[in-house]
Amino acid sequence: MPVRLRRIWGMRALVIGIGAEGLGLANFLWHGAARLSVVCRPYLERHLREGGALRSGVGGVVLAPPRAFGVYTHVLRCDSPYDYILVATKAYGAAGVARELAGSSAVGQGTRIVLFMNGIGWAEDFRAHFPARQLALARVITGFDKITPNHVKITVHGGPVRIGSLEPGPAEGLAALAAALTRGGLPTEVTGDIWKDIWAKTAYNCAVNGLGAIHGMTLGAMIAAGLRPVIDETIGEVFAVMQAAGARTHWNSAAEYLRVFHQELAPRTGGHPCSMWRDLAAHRPTEVAYLNGAVVTLGEIHGVPVPRNRWVRDTIVRLESGYQEAAA
């Protein structure tokens, strides 16, 4: 049976983007006693108002009941500031969300905007509208699988969520959000250098998301099919570009990271279908421009050859173009 708790309300939180990850985050926050609201597409409004937000899988079954949280179809309908705004849209939606938030009453002087998006290259869309002190980034390696419009299944926990300020240094004002997510069942840590985690996840996603979408395979299936050398070369290129750009992650070399990747990450996450695979199957746009595409761009800037990432980007773009032309 779904878990129901007596609420002892804490901070006000708004989740923008109720795909699989956003729906999961909303449920964890409600379960963690946040005063919750969500911004969703109009077709989702009825499902959430009538059925609530249901989470199942790893961590058990938890229902945020109907009318237990606010539901809006546009951020401009939010009439007062939130303590935290979690943006869980696709990366290509960043510019539009930033513009809408800039004109919304949802953002006050003390609001922290936490960006739960894949890849790199979208943070500047928010920098154009908000001071860096209001912006934070999140790295999530939990698997979210949307079963119905208001039901998400947690398929795997690859490790705790990590959140940190956009600028390196002490991450102030994020402890309450981390505590609420942790209470709700999603372990979350605050870090002083979130970019190390963002780069590590980007390396993972450039191999797993892109190659998995092209081959129609999970990570575990790709390794079993003999694609480990291609995965390793793709990740190696990400490390070469990152280091040329002056960025760093938690490992000094691709070889160090790959040991962790194959010994720890692959066994935990190898059975989870990647989001880009789902996007291609559903004829939706992908985030390849912010993953392999961003690596290609940085490679060109810094003179680093990235043939594997270029092939992944070009192949995904070609597949996207094919179904767009078929629909025209």
Secondary structure, 3 states (H helix, E strand, C coil): CCECCCCCCCCEEEEECCCHHHHHHHHHHHHCCCEEEEECCHHHHHHHHHHCEEEEECCCCEEECCCCCEEECCHHHCCCCCCEEEECCCHHHHHHHHHHHHCCCCCCCCCEEEECCCCCCCHHHHHCCCCHHHEEEEECCEEEEEEECCEEEEEEECCCEEEEECCCCCCCCCHHHHHHHHHHCCCEEECCCHHHHHHHHHHHHHHHHHHHHHHCCCHHHHHHCCCHHHHHHHHHHHHHHHHHCCCCCCCCCHHHHHHHHHHHHHHHHCCCCCHHHHHHHCCCCCCHHHCHHHHHHHHHHHCCCCHHHHHHHHHHHHHHHHHHHHHC
